[in-house]
Amino acid sequence: MVFRLGRLVGGGASGPGLILLVPFIDKMVTVSLRTVVLDVPPQDVITRDNVSVKVNAVVYFRVMHPDKAIIEVENFLMATSQLSQTTLRSVLGQSDLDDLLSQRDKINAKLQQIIDSQTEPWGVKVSNVEVKQIDLPQEMQRAMAKQAEAERERRSKVISAEGEYQASQRLSDAAKILSEQPSALTLRYLQTLREIATEKNSTTIFPVPIDLLRPFLQKNADIMPRVEIEKDKPAAE
């Protein structure tokens, strides 16, 4: 842009190329139209739930109207930086710590909307705002670590209790099936004996359950009366 005696010449930006200046009368001001990355220094913020944190951010913007960026504000870089700092403190001060840690995308969008609406008269377009780092006090970090540990322990106990409940249900179903099928209980007992005999080299003595011998006892009980009857018959002549 060319200013002649303090007045903008040509009604706007001259653009790239060869520009002729009148010595001591014309003054040229150059404005970069590339995206500028502005680092917002750390700000001390007190959240809505009275937690003191230190937050920094980064702002991406570019000049859309160079004439407005030079005429409407004295130093658009400094103005955008100061506006970003005050907006950062204002927006984060209205948020809780949990929202600041978990809903950062919403906070970034809100910061971008507020800063962009205020820099629009300067011809500056803010494309993105990102909260980079949130520094918590040591006491708050220890409290959050204890809270996270307690939550993990709670989940572990819930999972363990759920496993015990499912295991008890399966054992109850198995016991019901074995009670309905005595032969299944016998097979299970024999299988257990086989496993122990395979793993152990020493001699192991187990009491034989009466259910295992009941079929043989029943068979003998059926045979004994017939034997007595045959003994009582008279011998054939």
Secondary structure in CASP SS format (residue, H / E / C, confidence):
PFRMAT SS
TARGET T0000
AUTHOR 0000-0000-0000
METHOD secondary structure of the structure
MODEL  1
M C 1.00
V E 1.00
F E 1.00
R E 1.00
L C 1.00
G C 1.00
R E 1.00
L E 1.00
V C 1.00
G C 1.00
G C 1.00
G C 1.00
A C 1.00
S C 1.00
G C 1.00
P C 1.00
G C 1.00
L C 1.00
I C 1.00
L C 1.00
L C 1.00
V C 1.00
P C 1.00
F C 1.00
I C 1.00
D E 1.00
K E 1.00
M E 1.00
V C 1.00
T C 1.00
V C 1.00
S C 1.00
L C 1.00
R C 1.00
T C 1.00
V E 1.00
V E 1.00
L E 1.00
D E 1.00
V E 1.00
P E 1.00
P E 1.00
Q E 1.00
D E 1.00
V E 1.00
I E 1.00
T C 1.00
R C 1.00
D C 1.00
N C 1.00
V C 1.00
S E 1.00
V E 1.00
K E 1.00
V E 1.00
N E 1.00
A E 1.00
V E 1.00
V E 1.00
Y E 1.00
F E 1.00
R E 1.00
V E 1.00
M C 1.00
H C 1.00
P H 1.00
D H 1.00
K H 1.00
A H 1.00
I H 1.00
I H 1.00
E C 1.00
V C 1.00
E C 1.00
N C 1.00
F H 1.00
L H 1.00
M H 1.00
A H 1.00
T H 1.00
S H 1.00
Q H 1.00
L H 1.00
S H 1.00
Q H 1.00
T H 1.00
T H 1.00
L H 1.00
R H 1.00
S H 1.00
V H 1.00
L H 1.00
G H 1.00
Q C 1.00
S C 1.00
D C 1.00
L H 1.00
D H 1.00
D H 1.00
L H 1.00
L H 1.00
S H 1.00
Q C 1.00
R H 1.00
D H 1.00
K H 1.00
I H 1.00
N H 1.00
A H 1.00
K H 1.00
L H 1.00
Q H 1.00
Q H 1.00
I H 1.00
I H 1.00
D H 1.00
S H 1.00
Q H 1.00
T H 1.00
E H 1.00
P H 1.00
W H 1.00
G C 1.00
V E 1.00
K E 1.00
V E 1.00
S E 1.00
N E 1.00
V E 1.00
E E 1.00
V E 1.00
K E 1.00
Q E 1.00
I E 1.00
D E 1.00
L C 1.00
P C 1.00
Q H 1.00
E H 1.00
M H 1.00
Q H 1.00
R H 1.00
A H 1.00
M H 1.00
A H 1.00
K H 1.00
Q H 1.00
A H 1.00
E H 1.00
A H 1.00
E H 1.00
R H 1.00
E H 1.00
R H 1.00
R H 1.00
S H 1.00
K H 1.00
V H 1.00
I H 1.00
S H 1.00
A H 1.00
E H 1.00
G H 1.00
E H 1.00
Y H 1.00
Q H 1.00
A H 1.00
S H 1.00
Q H 1.00
R H 1.00
L H 1.00
S H 1.00
D H 1.00
A H 1.00
A H 1.00
K H 1.00
I H 1.00
L H 1.00
S H 1.00
E H 1.00
Q C 1.00
P H 1.00
S H 1.00
A H 1.00
L H 1.00
T H 1.00
L H 1.00
R H 1.00
Y H 1.00
L H 1.00
Q H 1.00
T H 1.00
L H 1.00
R H 1.00
E H 1.00
I H 1.00
A H 1.00
T H 1.00
E H 1.00
K C 1.00
N C 1.00
S C 1.00
T C 1.00
T C 1.00
I C 1.00
F C 1.00
P C 1.00
V C 1.00
P C 1.00
I H 1.00
D H 1.00
L H 1.00
L H 1.00
R H 1.00
P H 1.00
F H 1.00
L H 1.00
Q H 1.00
K H 1.00
N H 1.00
A H 1.00
D H 1.00
I H 1.00
M H 1.00
P H 1.00
R H 1.00
V H 1.00
E H 1.00
I H 1.00
E H 1.00
K H 1.00
D H 1.00
K C 1.00
P C 1.00
A C 1.00
A C 1.00
E C 1.00
END
